Amino acid sequence: MSDTLDTLENITYDELQEGDSATYVKTLTEDELVLFAAVSGDVNPVHLDSEFAADSMFEERIAHGMWSGSLISAALATVMPGPGTIYLEQSLAFKRPVKLDDTLTVTLTVLAKERKNRVTLSCDVRNQNDERVVTGEAKVIAPTQKMSLSKPQLPKITIAH
């Protein structure tokens, strides 16, 4: 999934097969880190204060763990199964820190198709060095009707420092 694609198309429950996989890629920018803190209310200084973070076990600022988790949500909503997906459940294990300018690749793989259009997917998130940063499983209700729609245009948000 690329931010340049203008169309979102789902994969229906009937189209999904065990073993199918899809990816979603995103890079953490300074602005996105600050926006995530503002939206979530998580202003832990390890994310926002370089001096504080330098004295932490990470020795530098790191991303919010849930920023990585939110990429899984984005992948489920826009790539596989895509539009119309209902998110039911998520387990997450944070394996290593995500740092500014890291590029994360979320790989979703269908583990099981269950009754009532429910699907279990493995979630593997790796950085640009192919190091695992997050693992987990998601449970969703996959859409049953095929849809293709224009990707919504989000407003440009600027941060005043």
Secondary structure in CASP SS format (residue, H / E / C, confidence):
PFRMAT SS
TARGET T0000
AUTHOR 0000-0000-0000
METHOD secondary structure of the structure
MODEL  1
M C 1.00
S C 1.00
D C 1.00
T C 1.00
L C 1.00
D C 1.00
T E 1.00
L E 1.00
E E 1.00
N C 1.00
I C 1.00
T C 1.00
Y C 1.00
D C 1.00
E C 1.00
L C 1.00
Q C 1.00
E C 1.00
G C 1.00
D C 1.00
S E 1.00
A E 1.00
T E 1.00
Y E 1.00
V E 1.00
K E 1.00
T E 1.00
L C 1.00
T C 1.00
E H 1.00
D H 1.00
E H 1.00
L H 1.00
V H 1.00
L H 1.00
F H 1.00
A H 1.00
A H 1.00
V H 1.00
S H 1.00
G C 1.00
D C 1.00
V C 1.00
N C 1.00
P H 1.00
V H 1.00
H H 1.00
L H 1.00
D C 1.00
S H 1.00
E H 1.00
F H 1.00
A H 1.00
A H 1.00
D C 1.00
S C 1.00
M C 1.00
F C 1.00
E C 1.00
E C 1.00
R C 1.00
I C 1.00
A C 1.00
H C 1.00
G H 1.00
M H 1.00
W H 1.00
S H 1.00
G H 1.00
S H 1.00
L H 1.00
I H 1.00
S H 1.00
A H 1.00
A H 1.00
L H 1.00
A H 1.00
T H 1.00
V C 1.00
M C 1.00
P C 1.00
G C 1.00
P C 1.00
G C 1.00
T C 1.00
I E 1.00
Y E 1.00
L E 1.00
E E 1.00
Q E 1.00
S E 1.00
L E 1.00
A E 1.00
F E 1.00
K C 1.00
R C 1.00
P C 1.00
V C 1.00
K C 1.00
L C 1.00
D C 1.00
D C 1.00
T E 1.00
L E 1.00
T E 1.00
V E 1.00
T E 1.00
L E 1.00
T E 1.00
V E 1.00
L E 1.00
A E 1.00
K E 1.00
E C 1.00
R H 1.00
K H 1.00
N H 1.00
R E 1.00
V E 1.00
T E 1.00
L E 1.00
S E 1.00
C E 1.00
D E 1.00
V E 1.00
R E 1.00
N C 1.00
Q C 1.00
N C 1.00
D C 1.00
E C 1.00
R E 1.00
V E 1.00
V E 1.00
T E 1.00
G E 1.00
E E 1.00
A E 1.00
K E 1.00
V E 1.00
I E 1.00
A C 1.00
P C 1.00
T C 1.00
Q C 1.00
K C 1.00
M C 1.00
S E 1.00
L E 1.00
S E 1.00
K C 1.00
P C 1.00
Q C 1.00
L C 1.00
P C 1.00
K C 1.00
I C 1.00
T C 1.00
I C 1.00
A C 1.00
H C 1.00
END
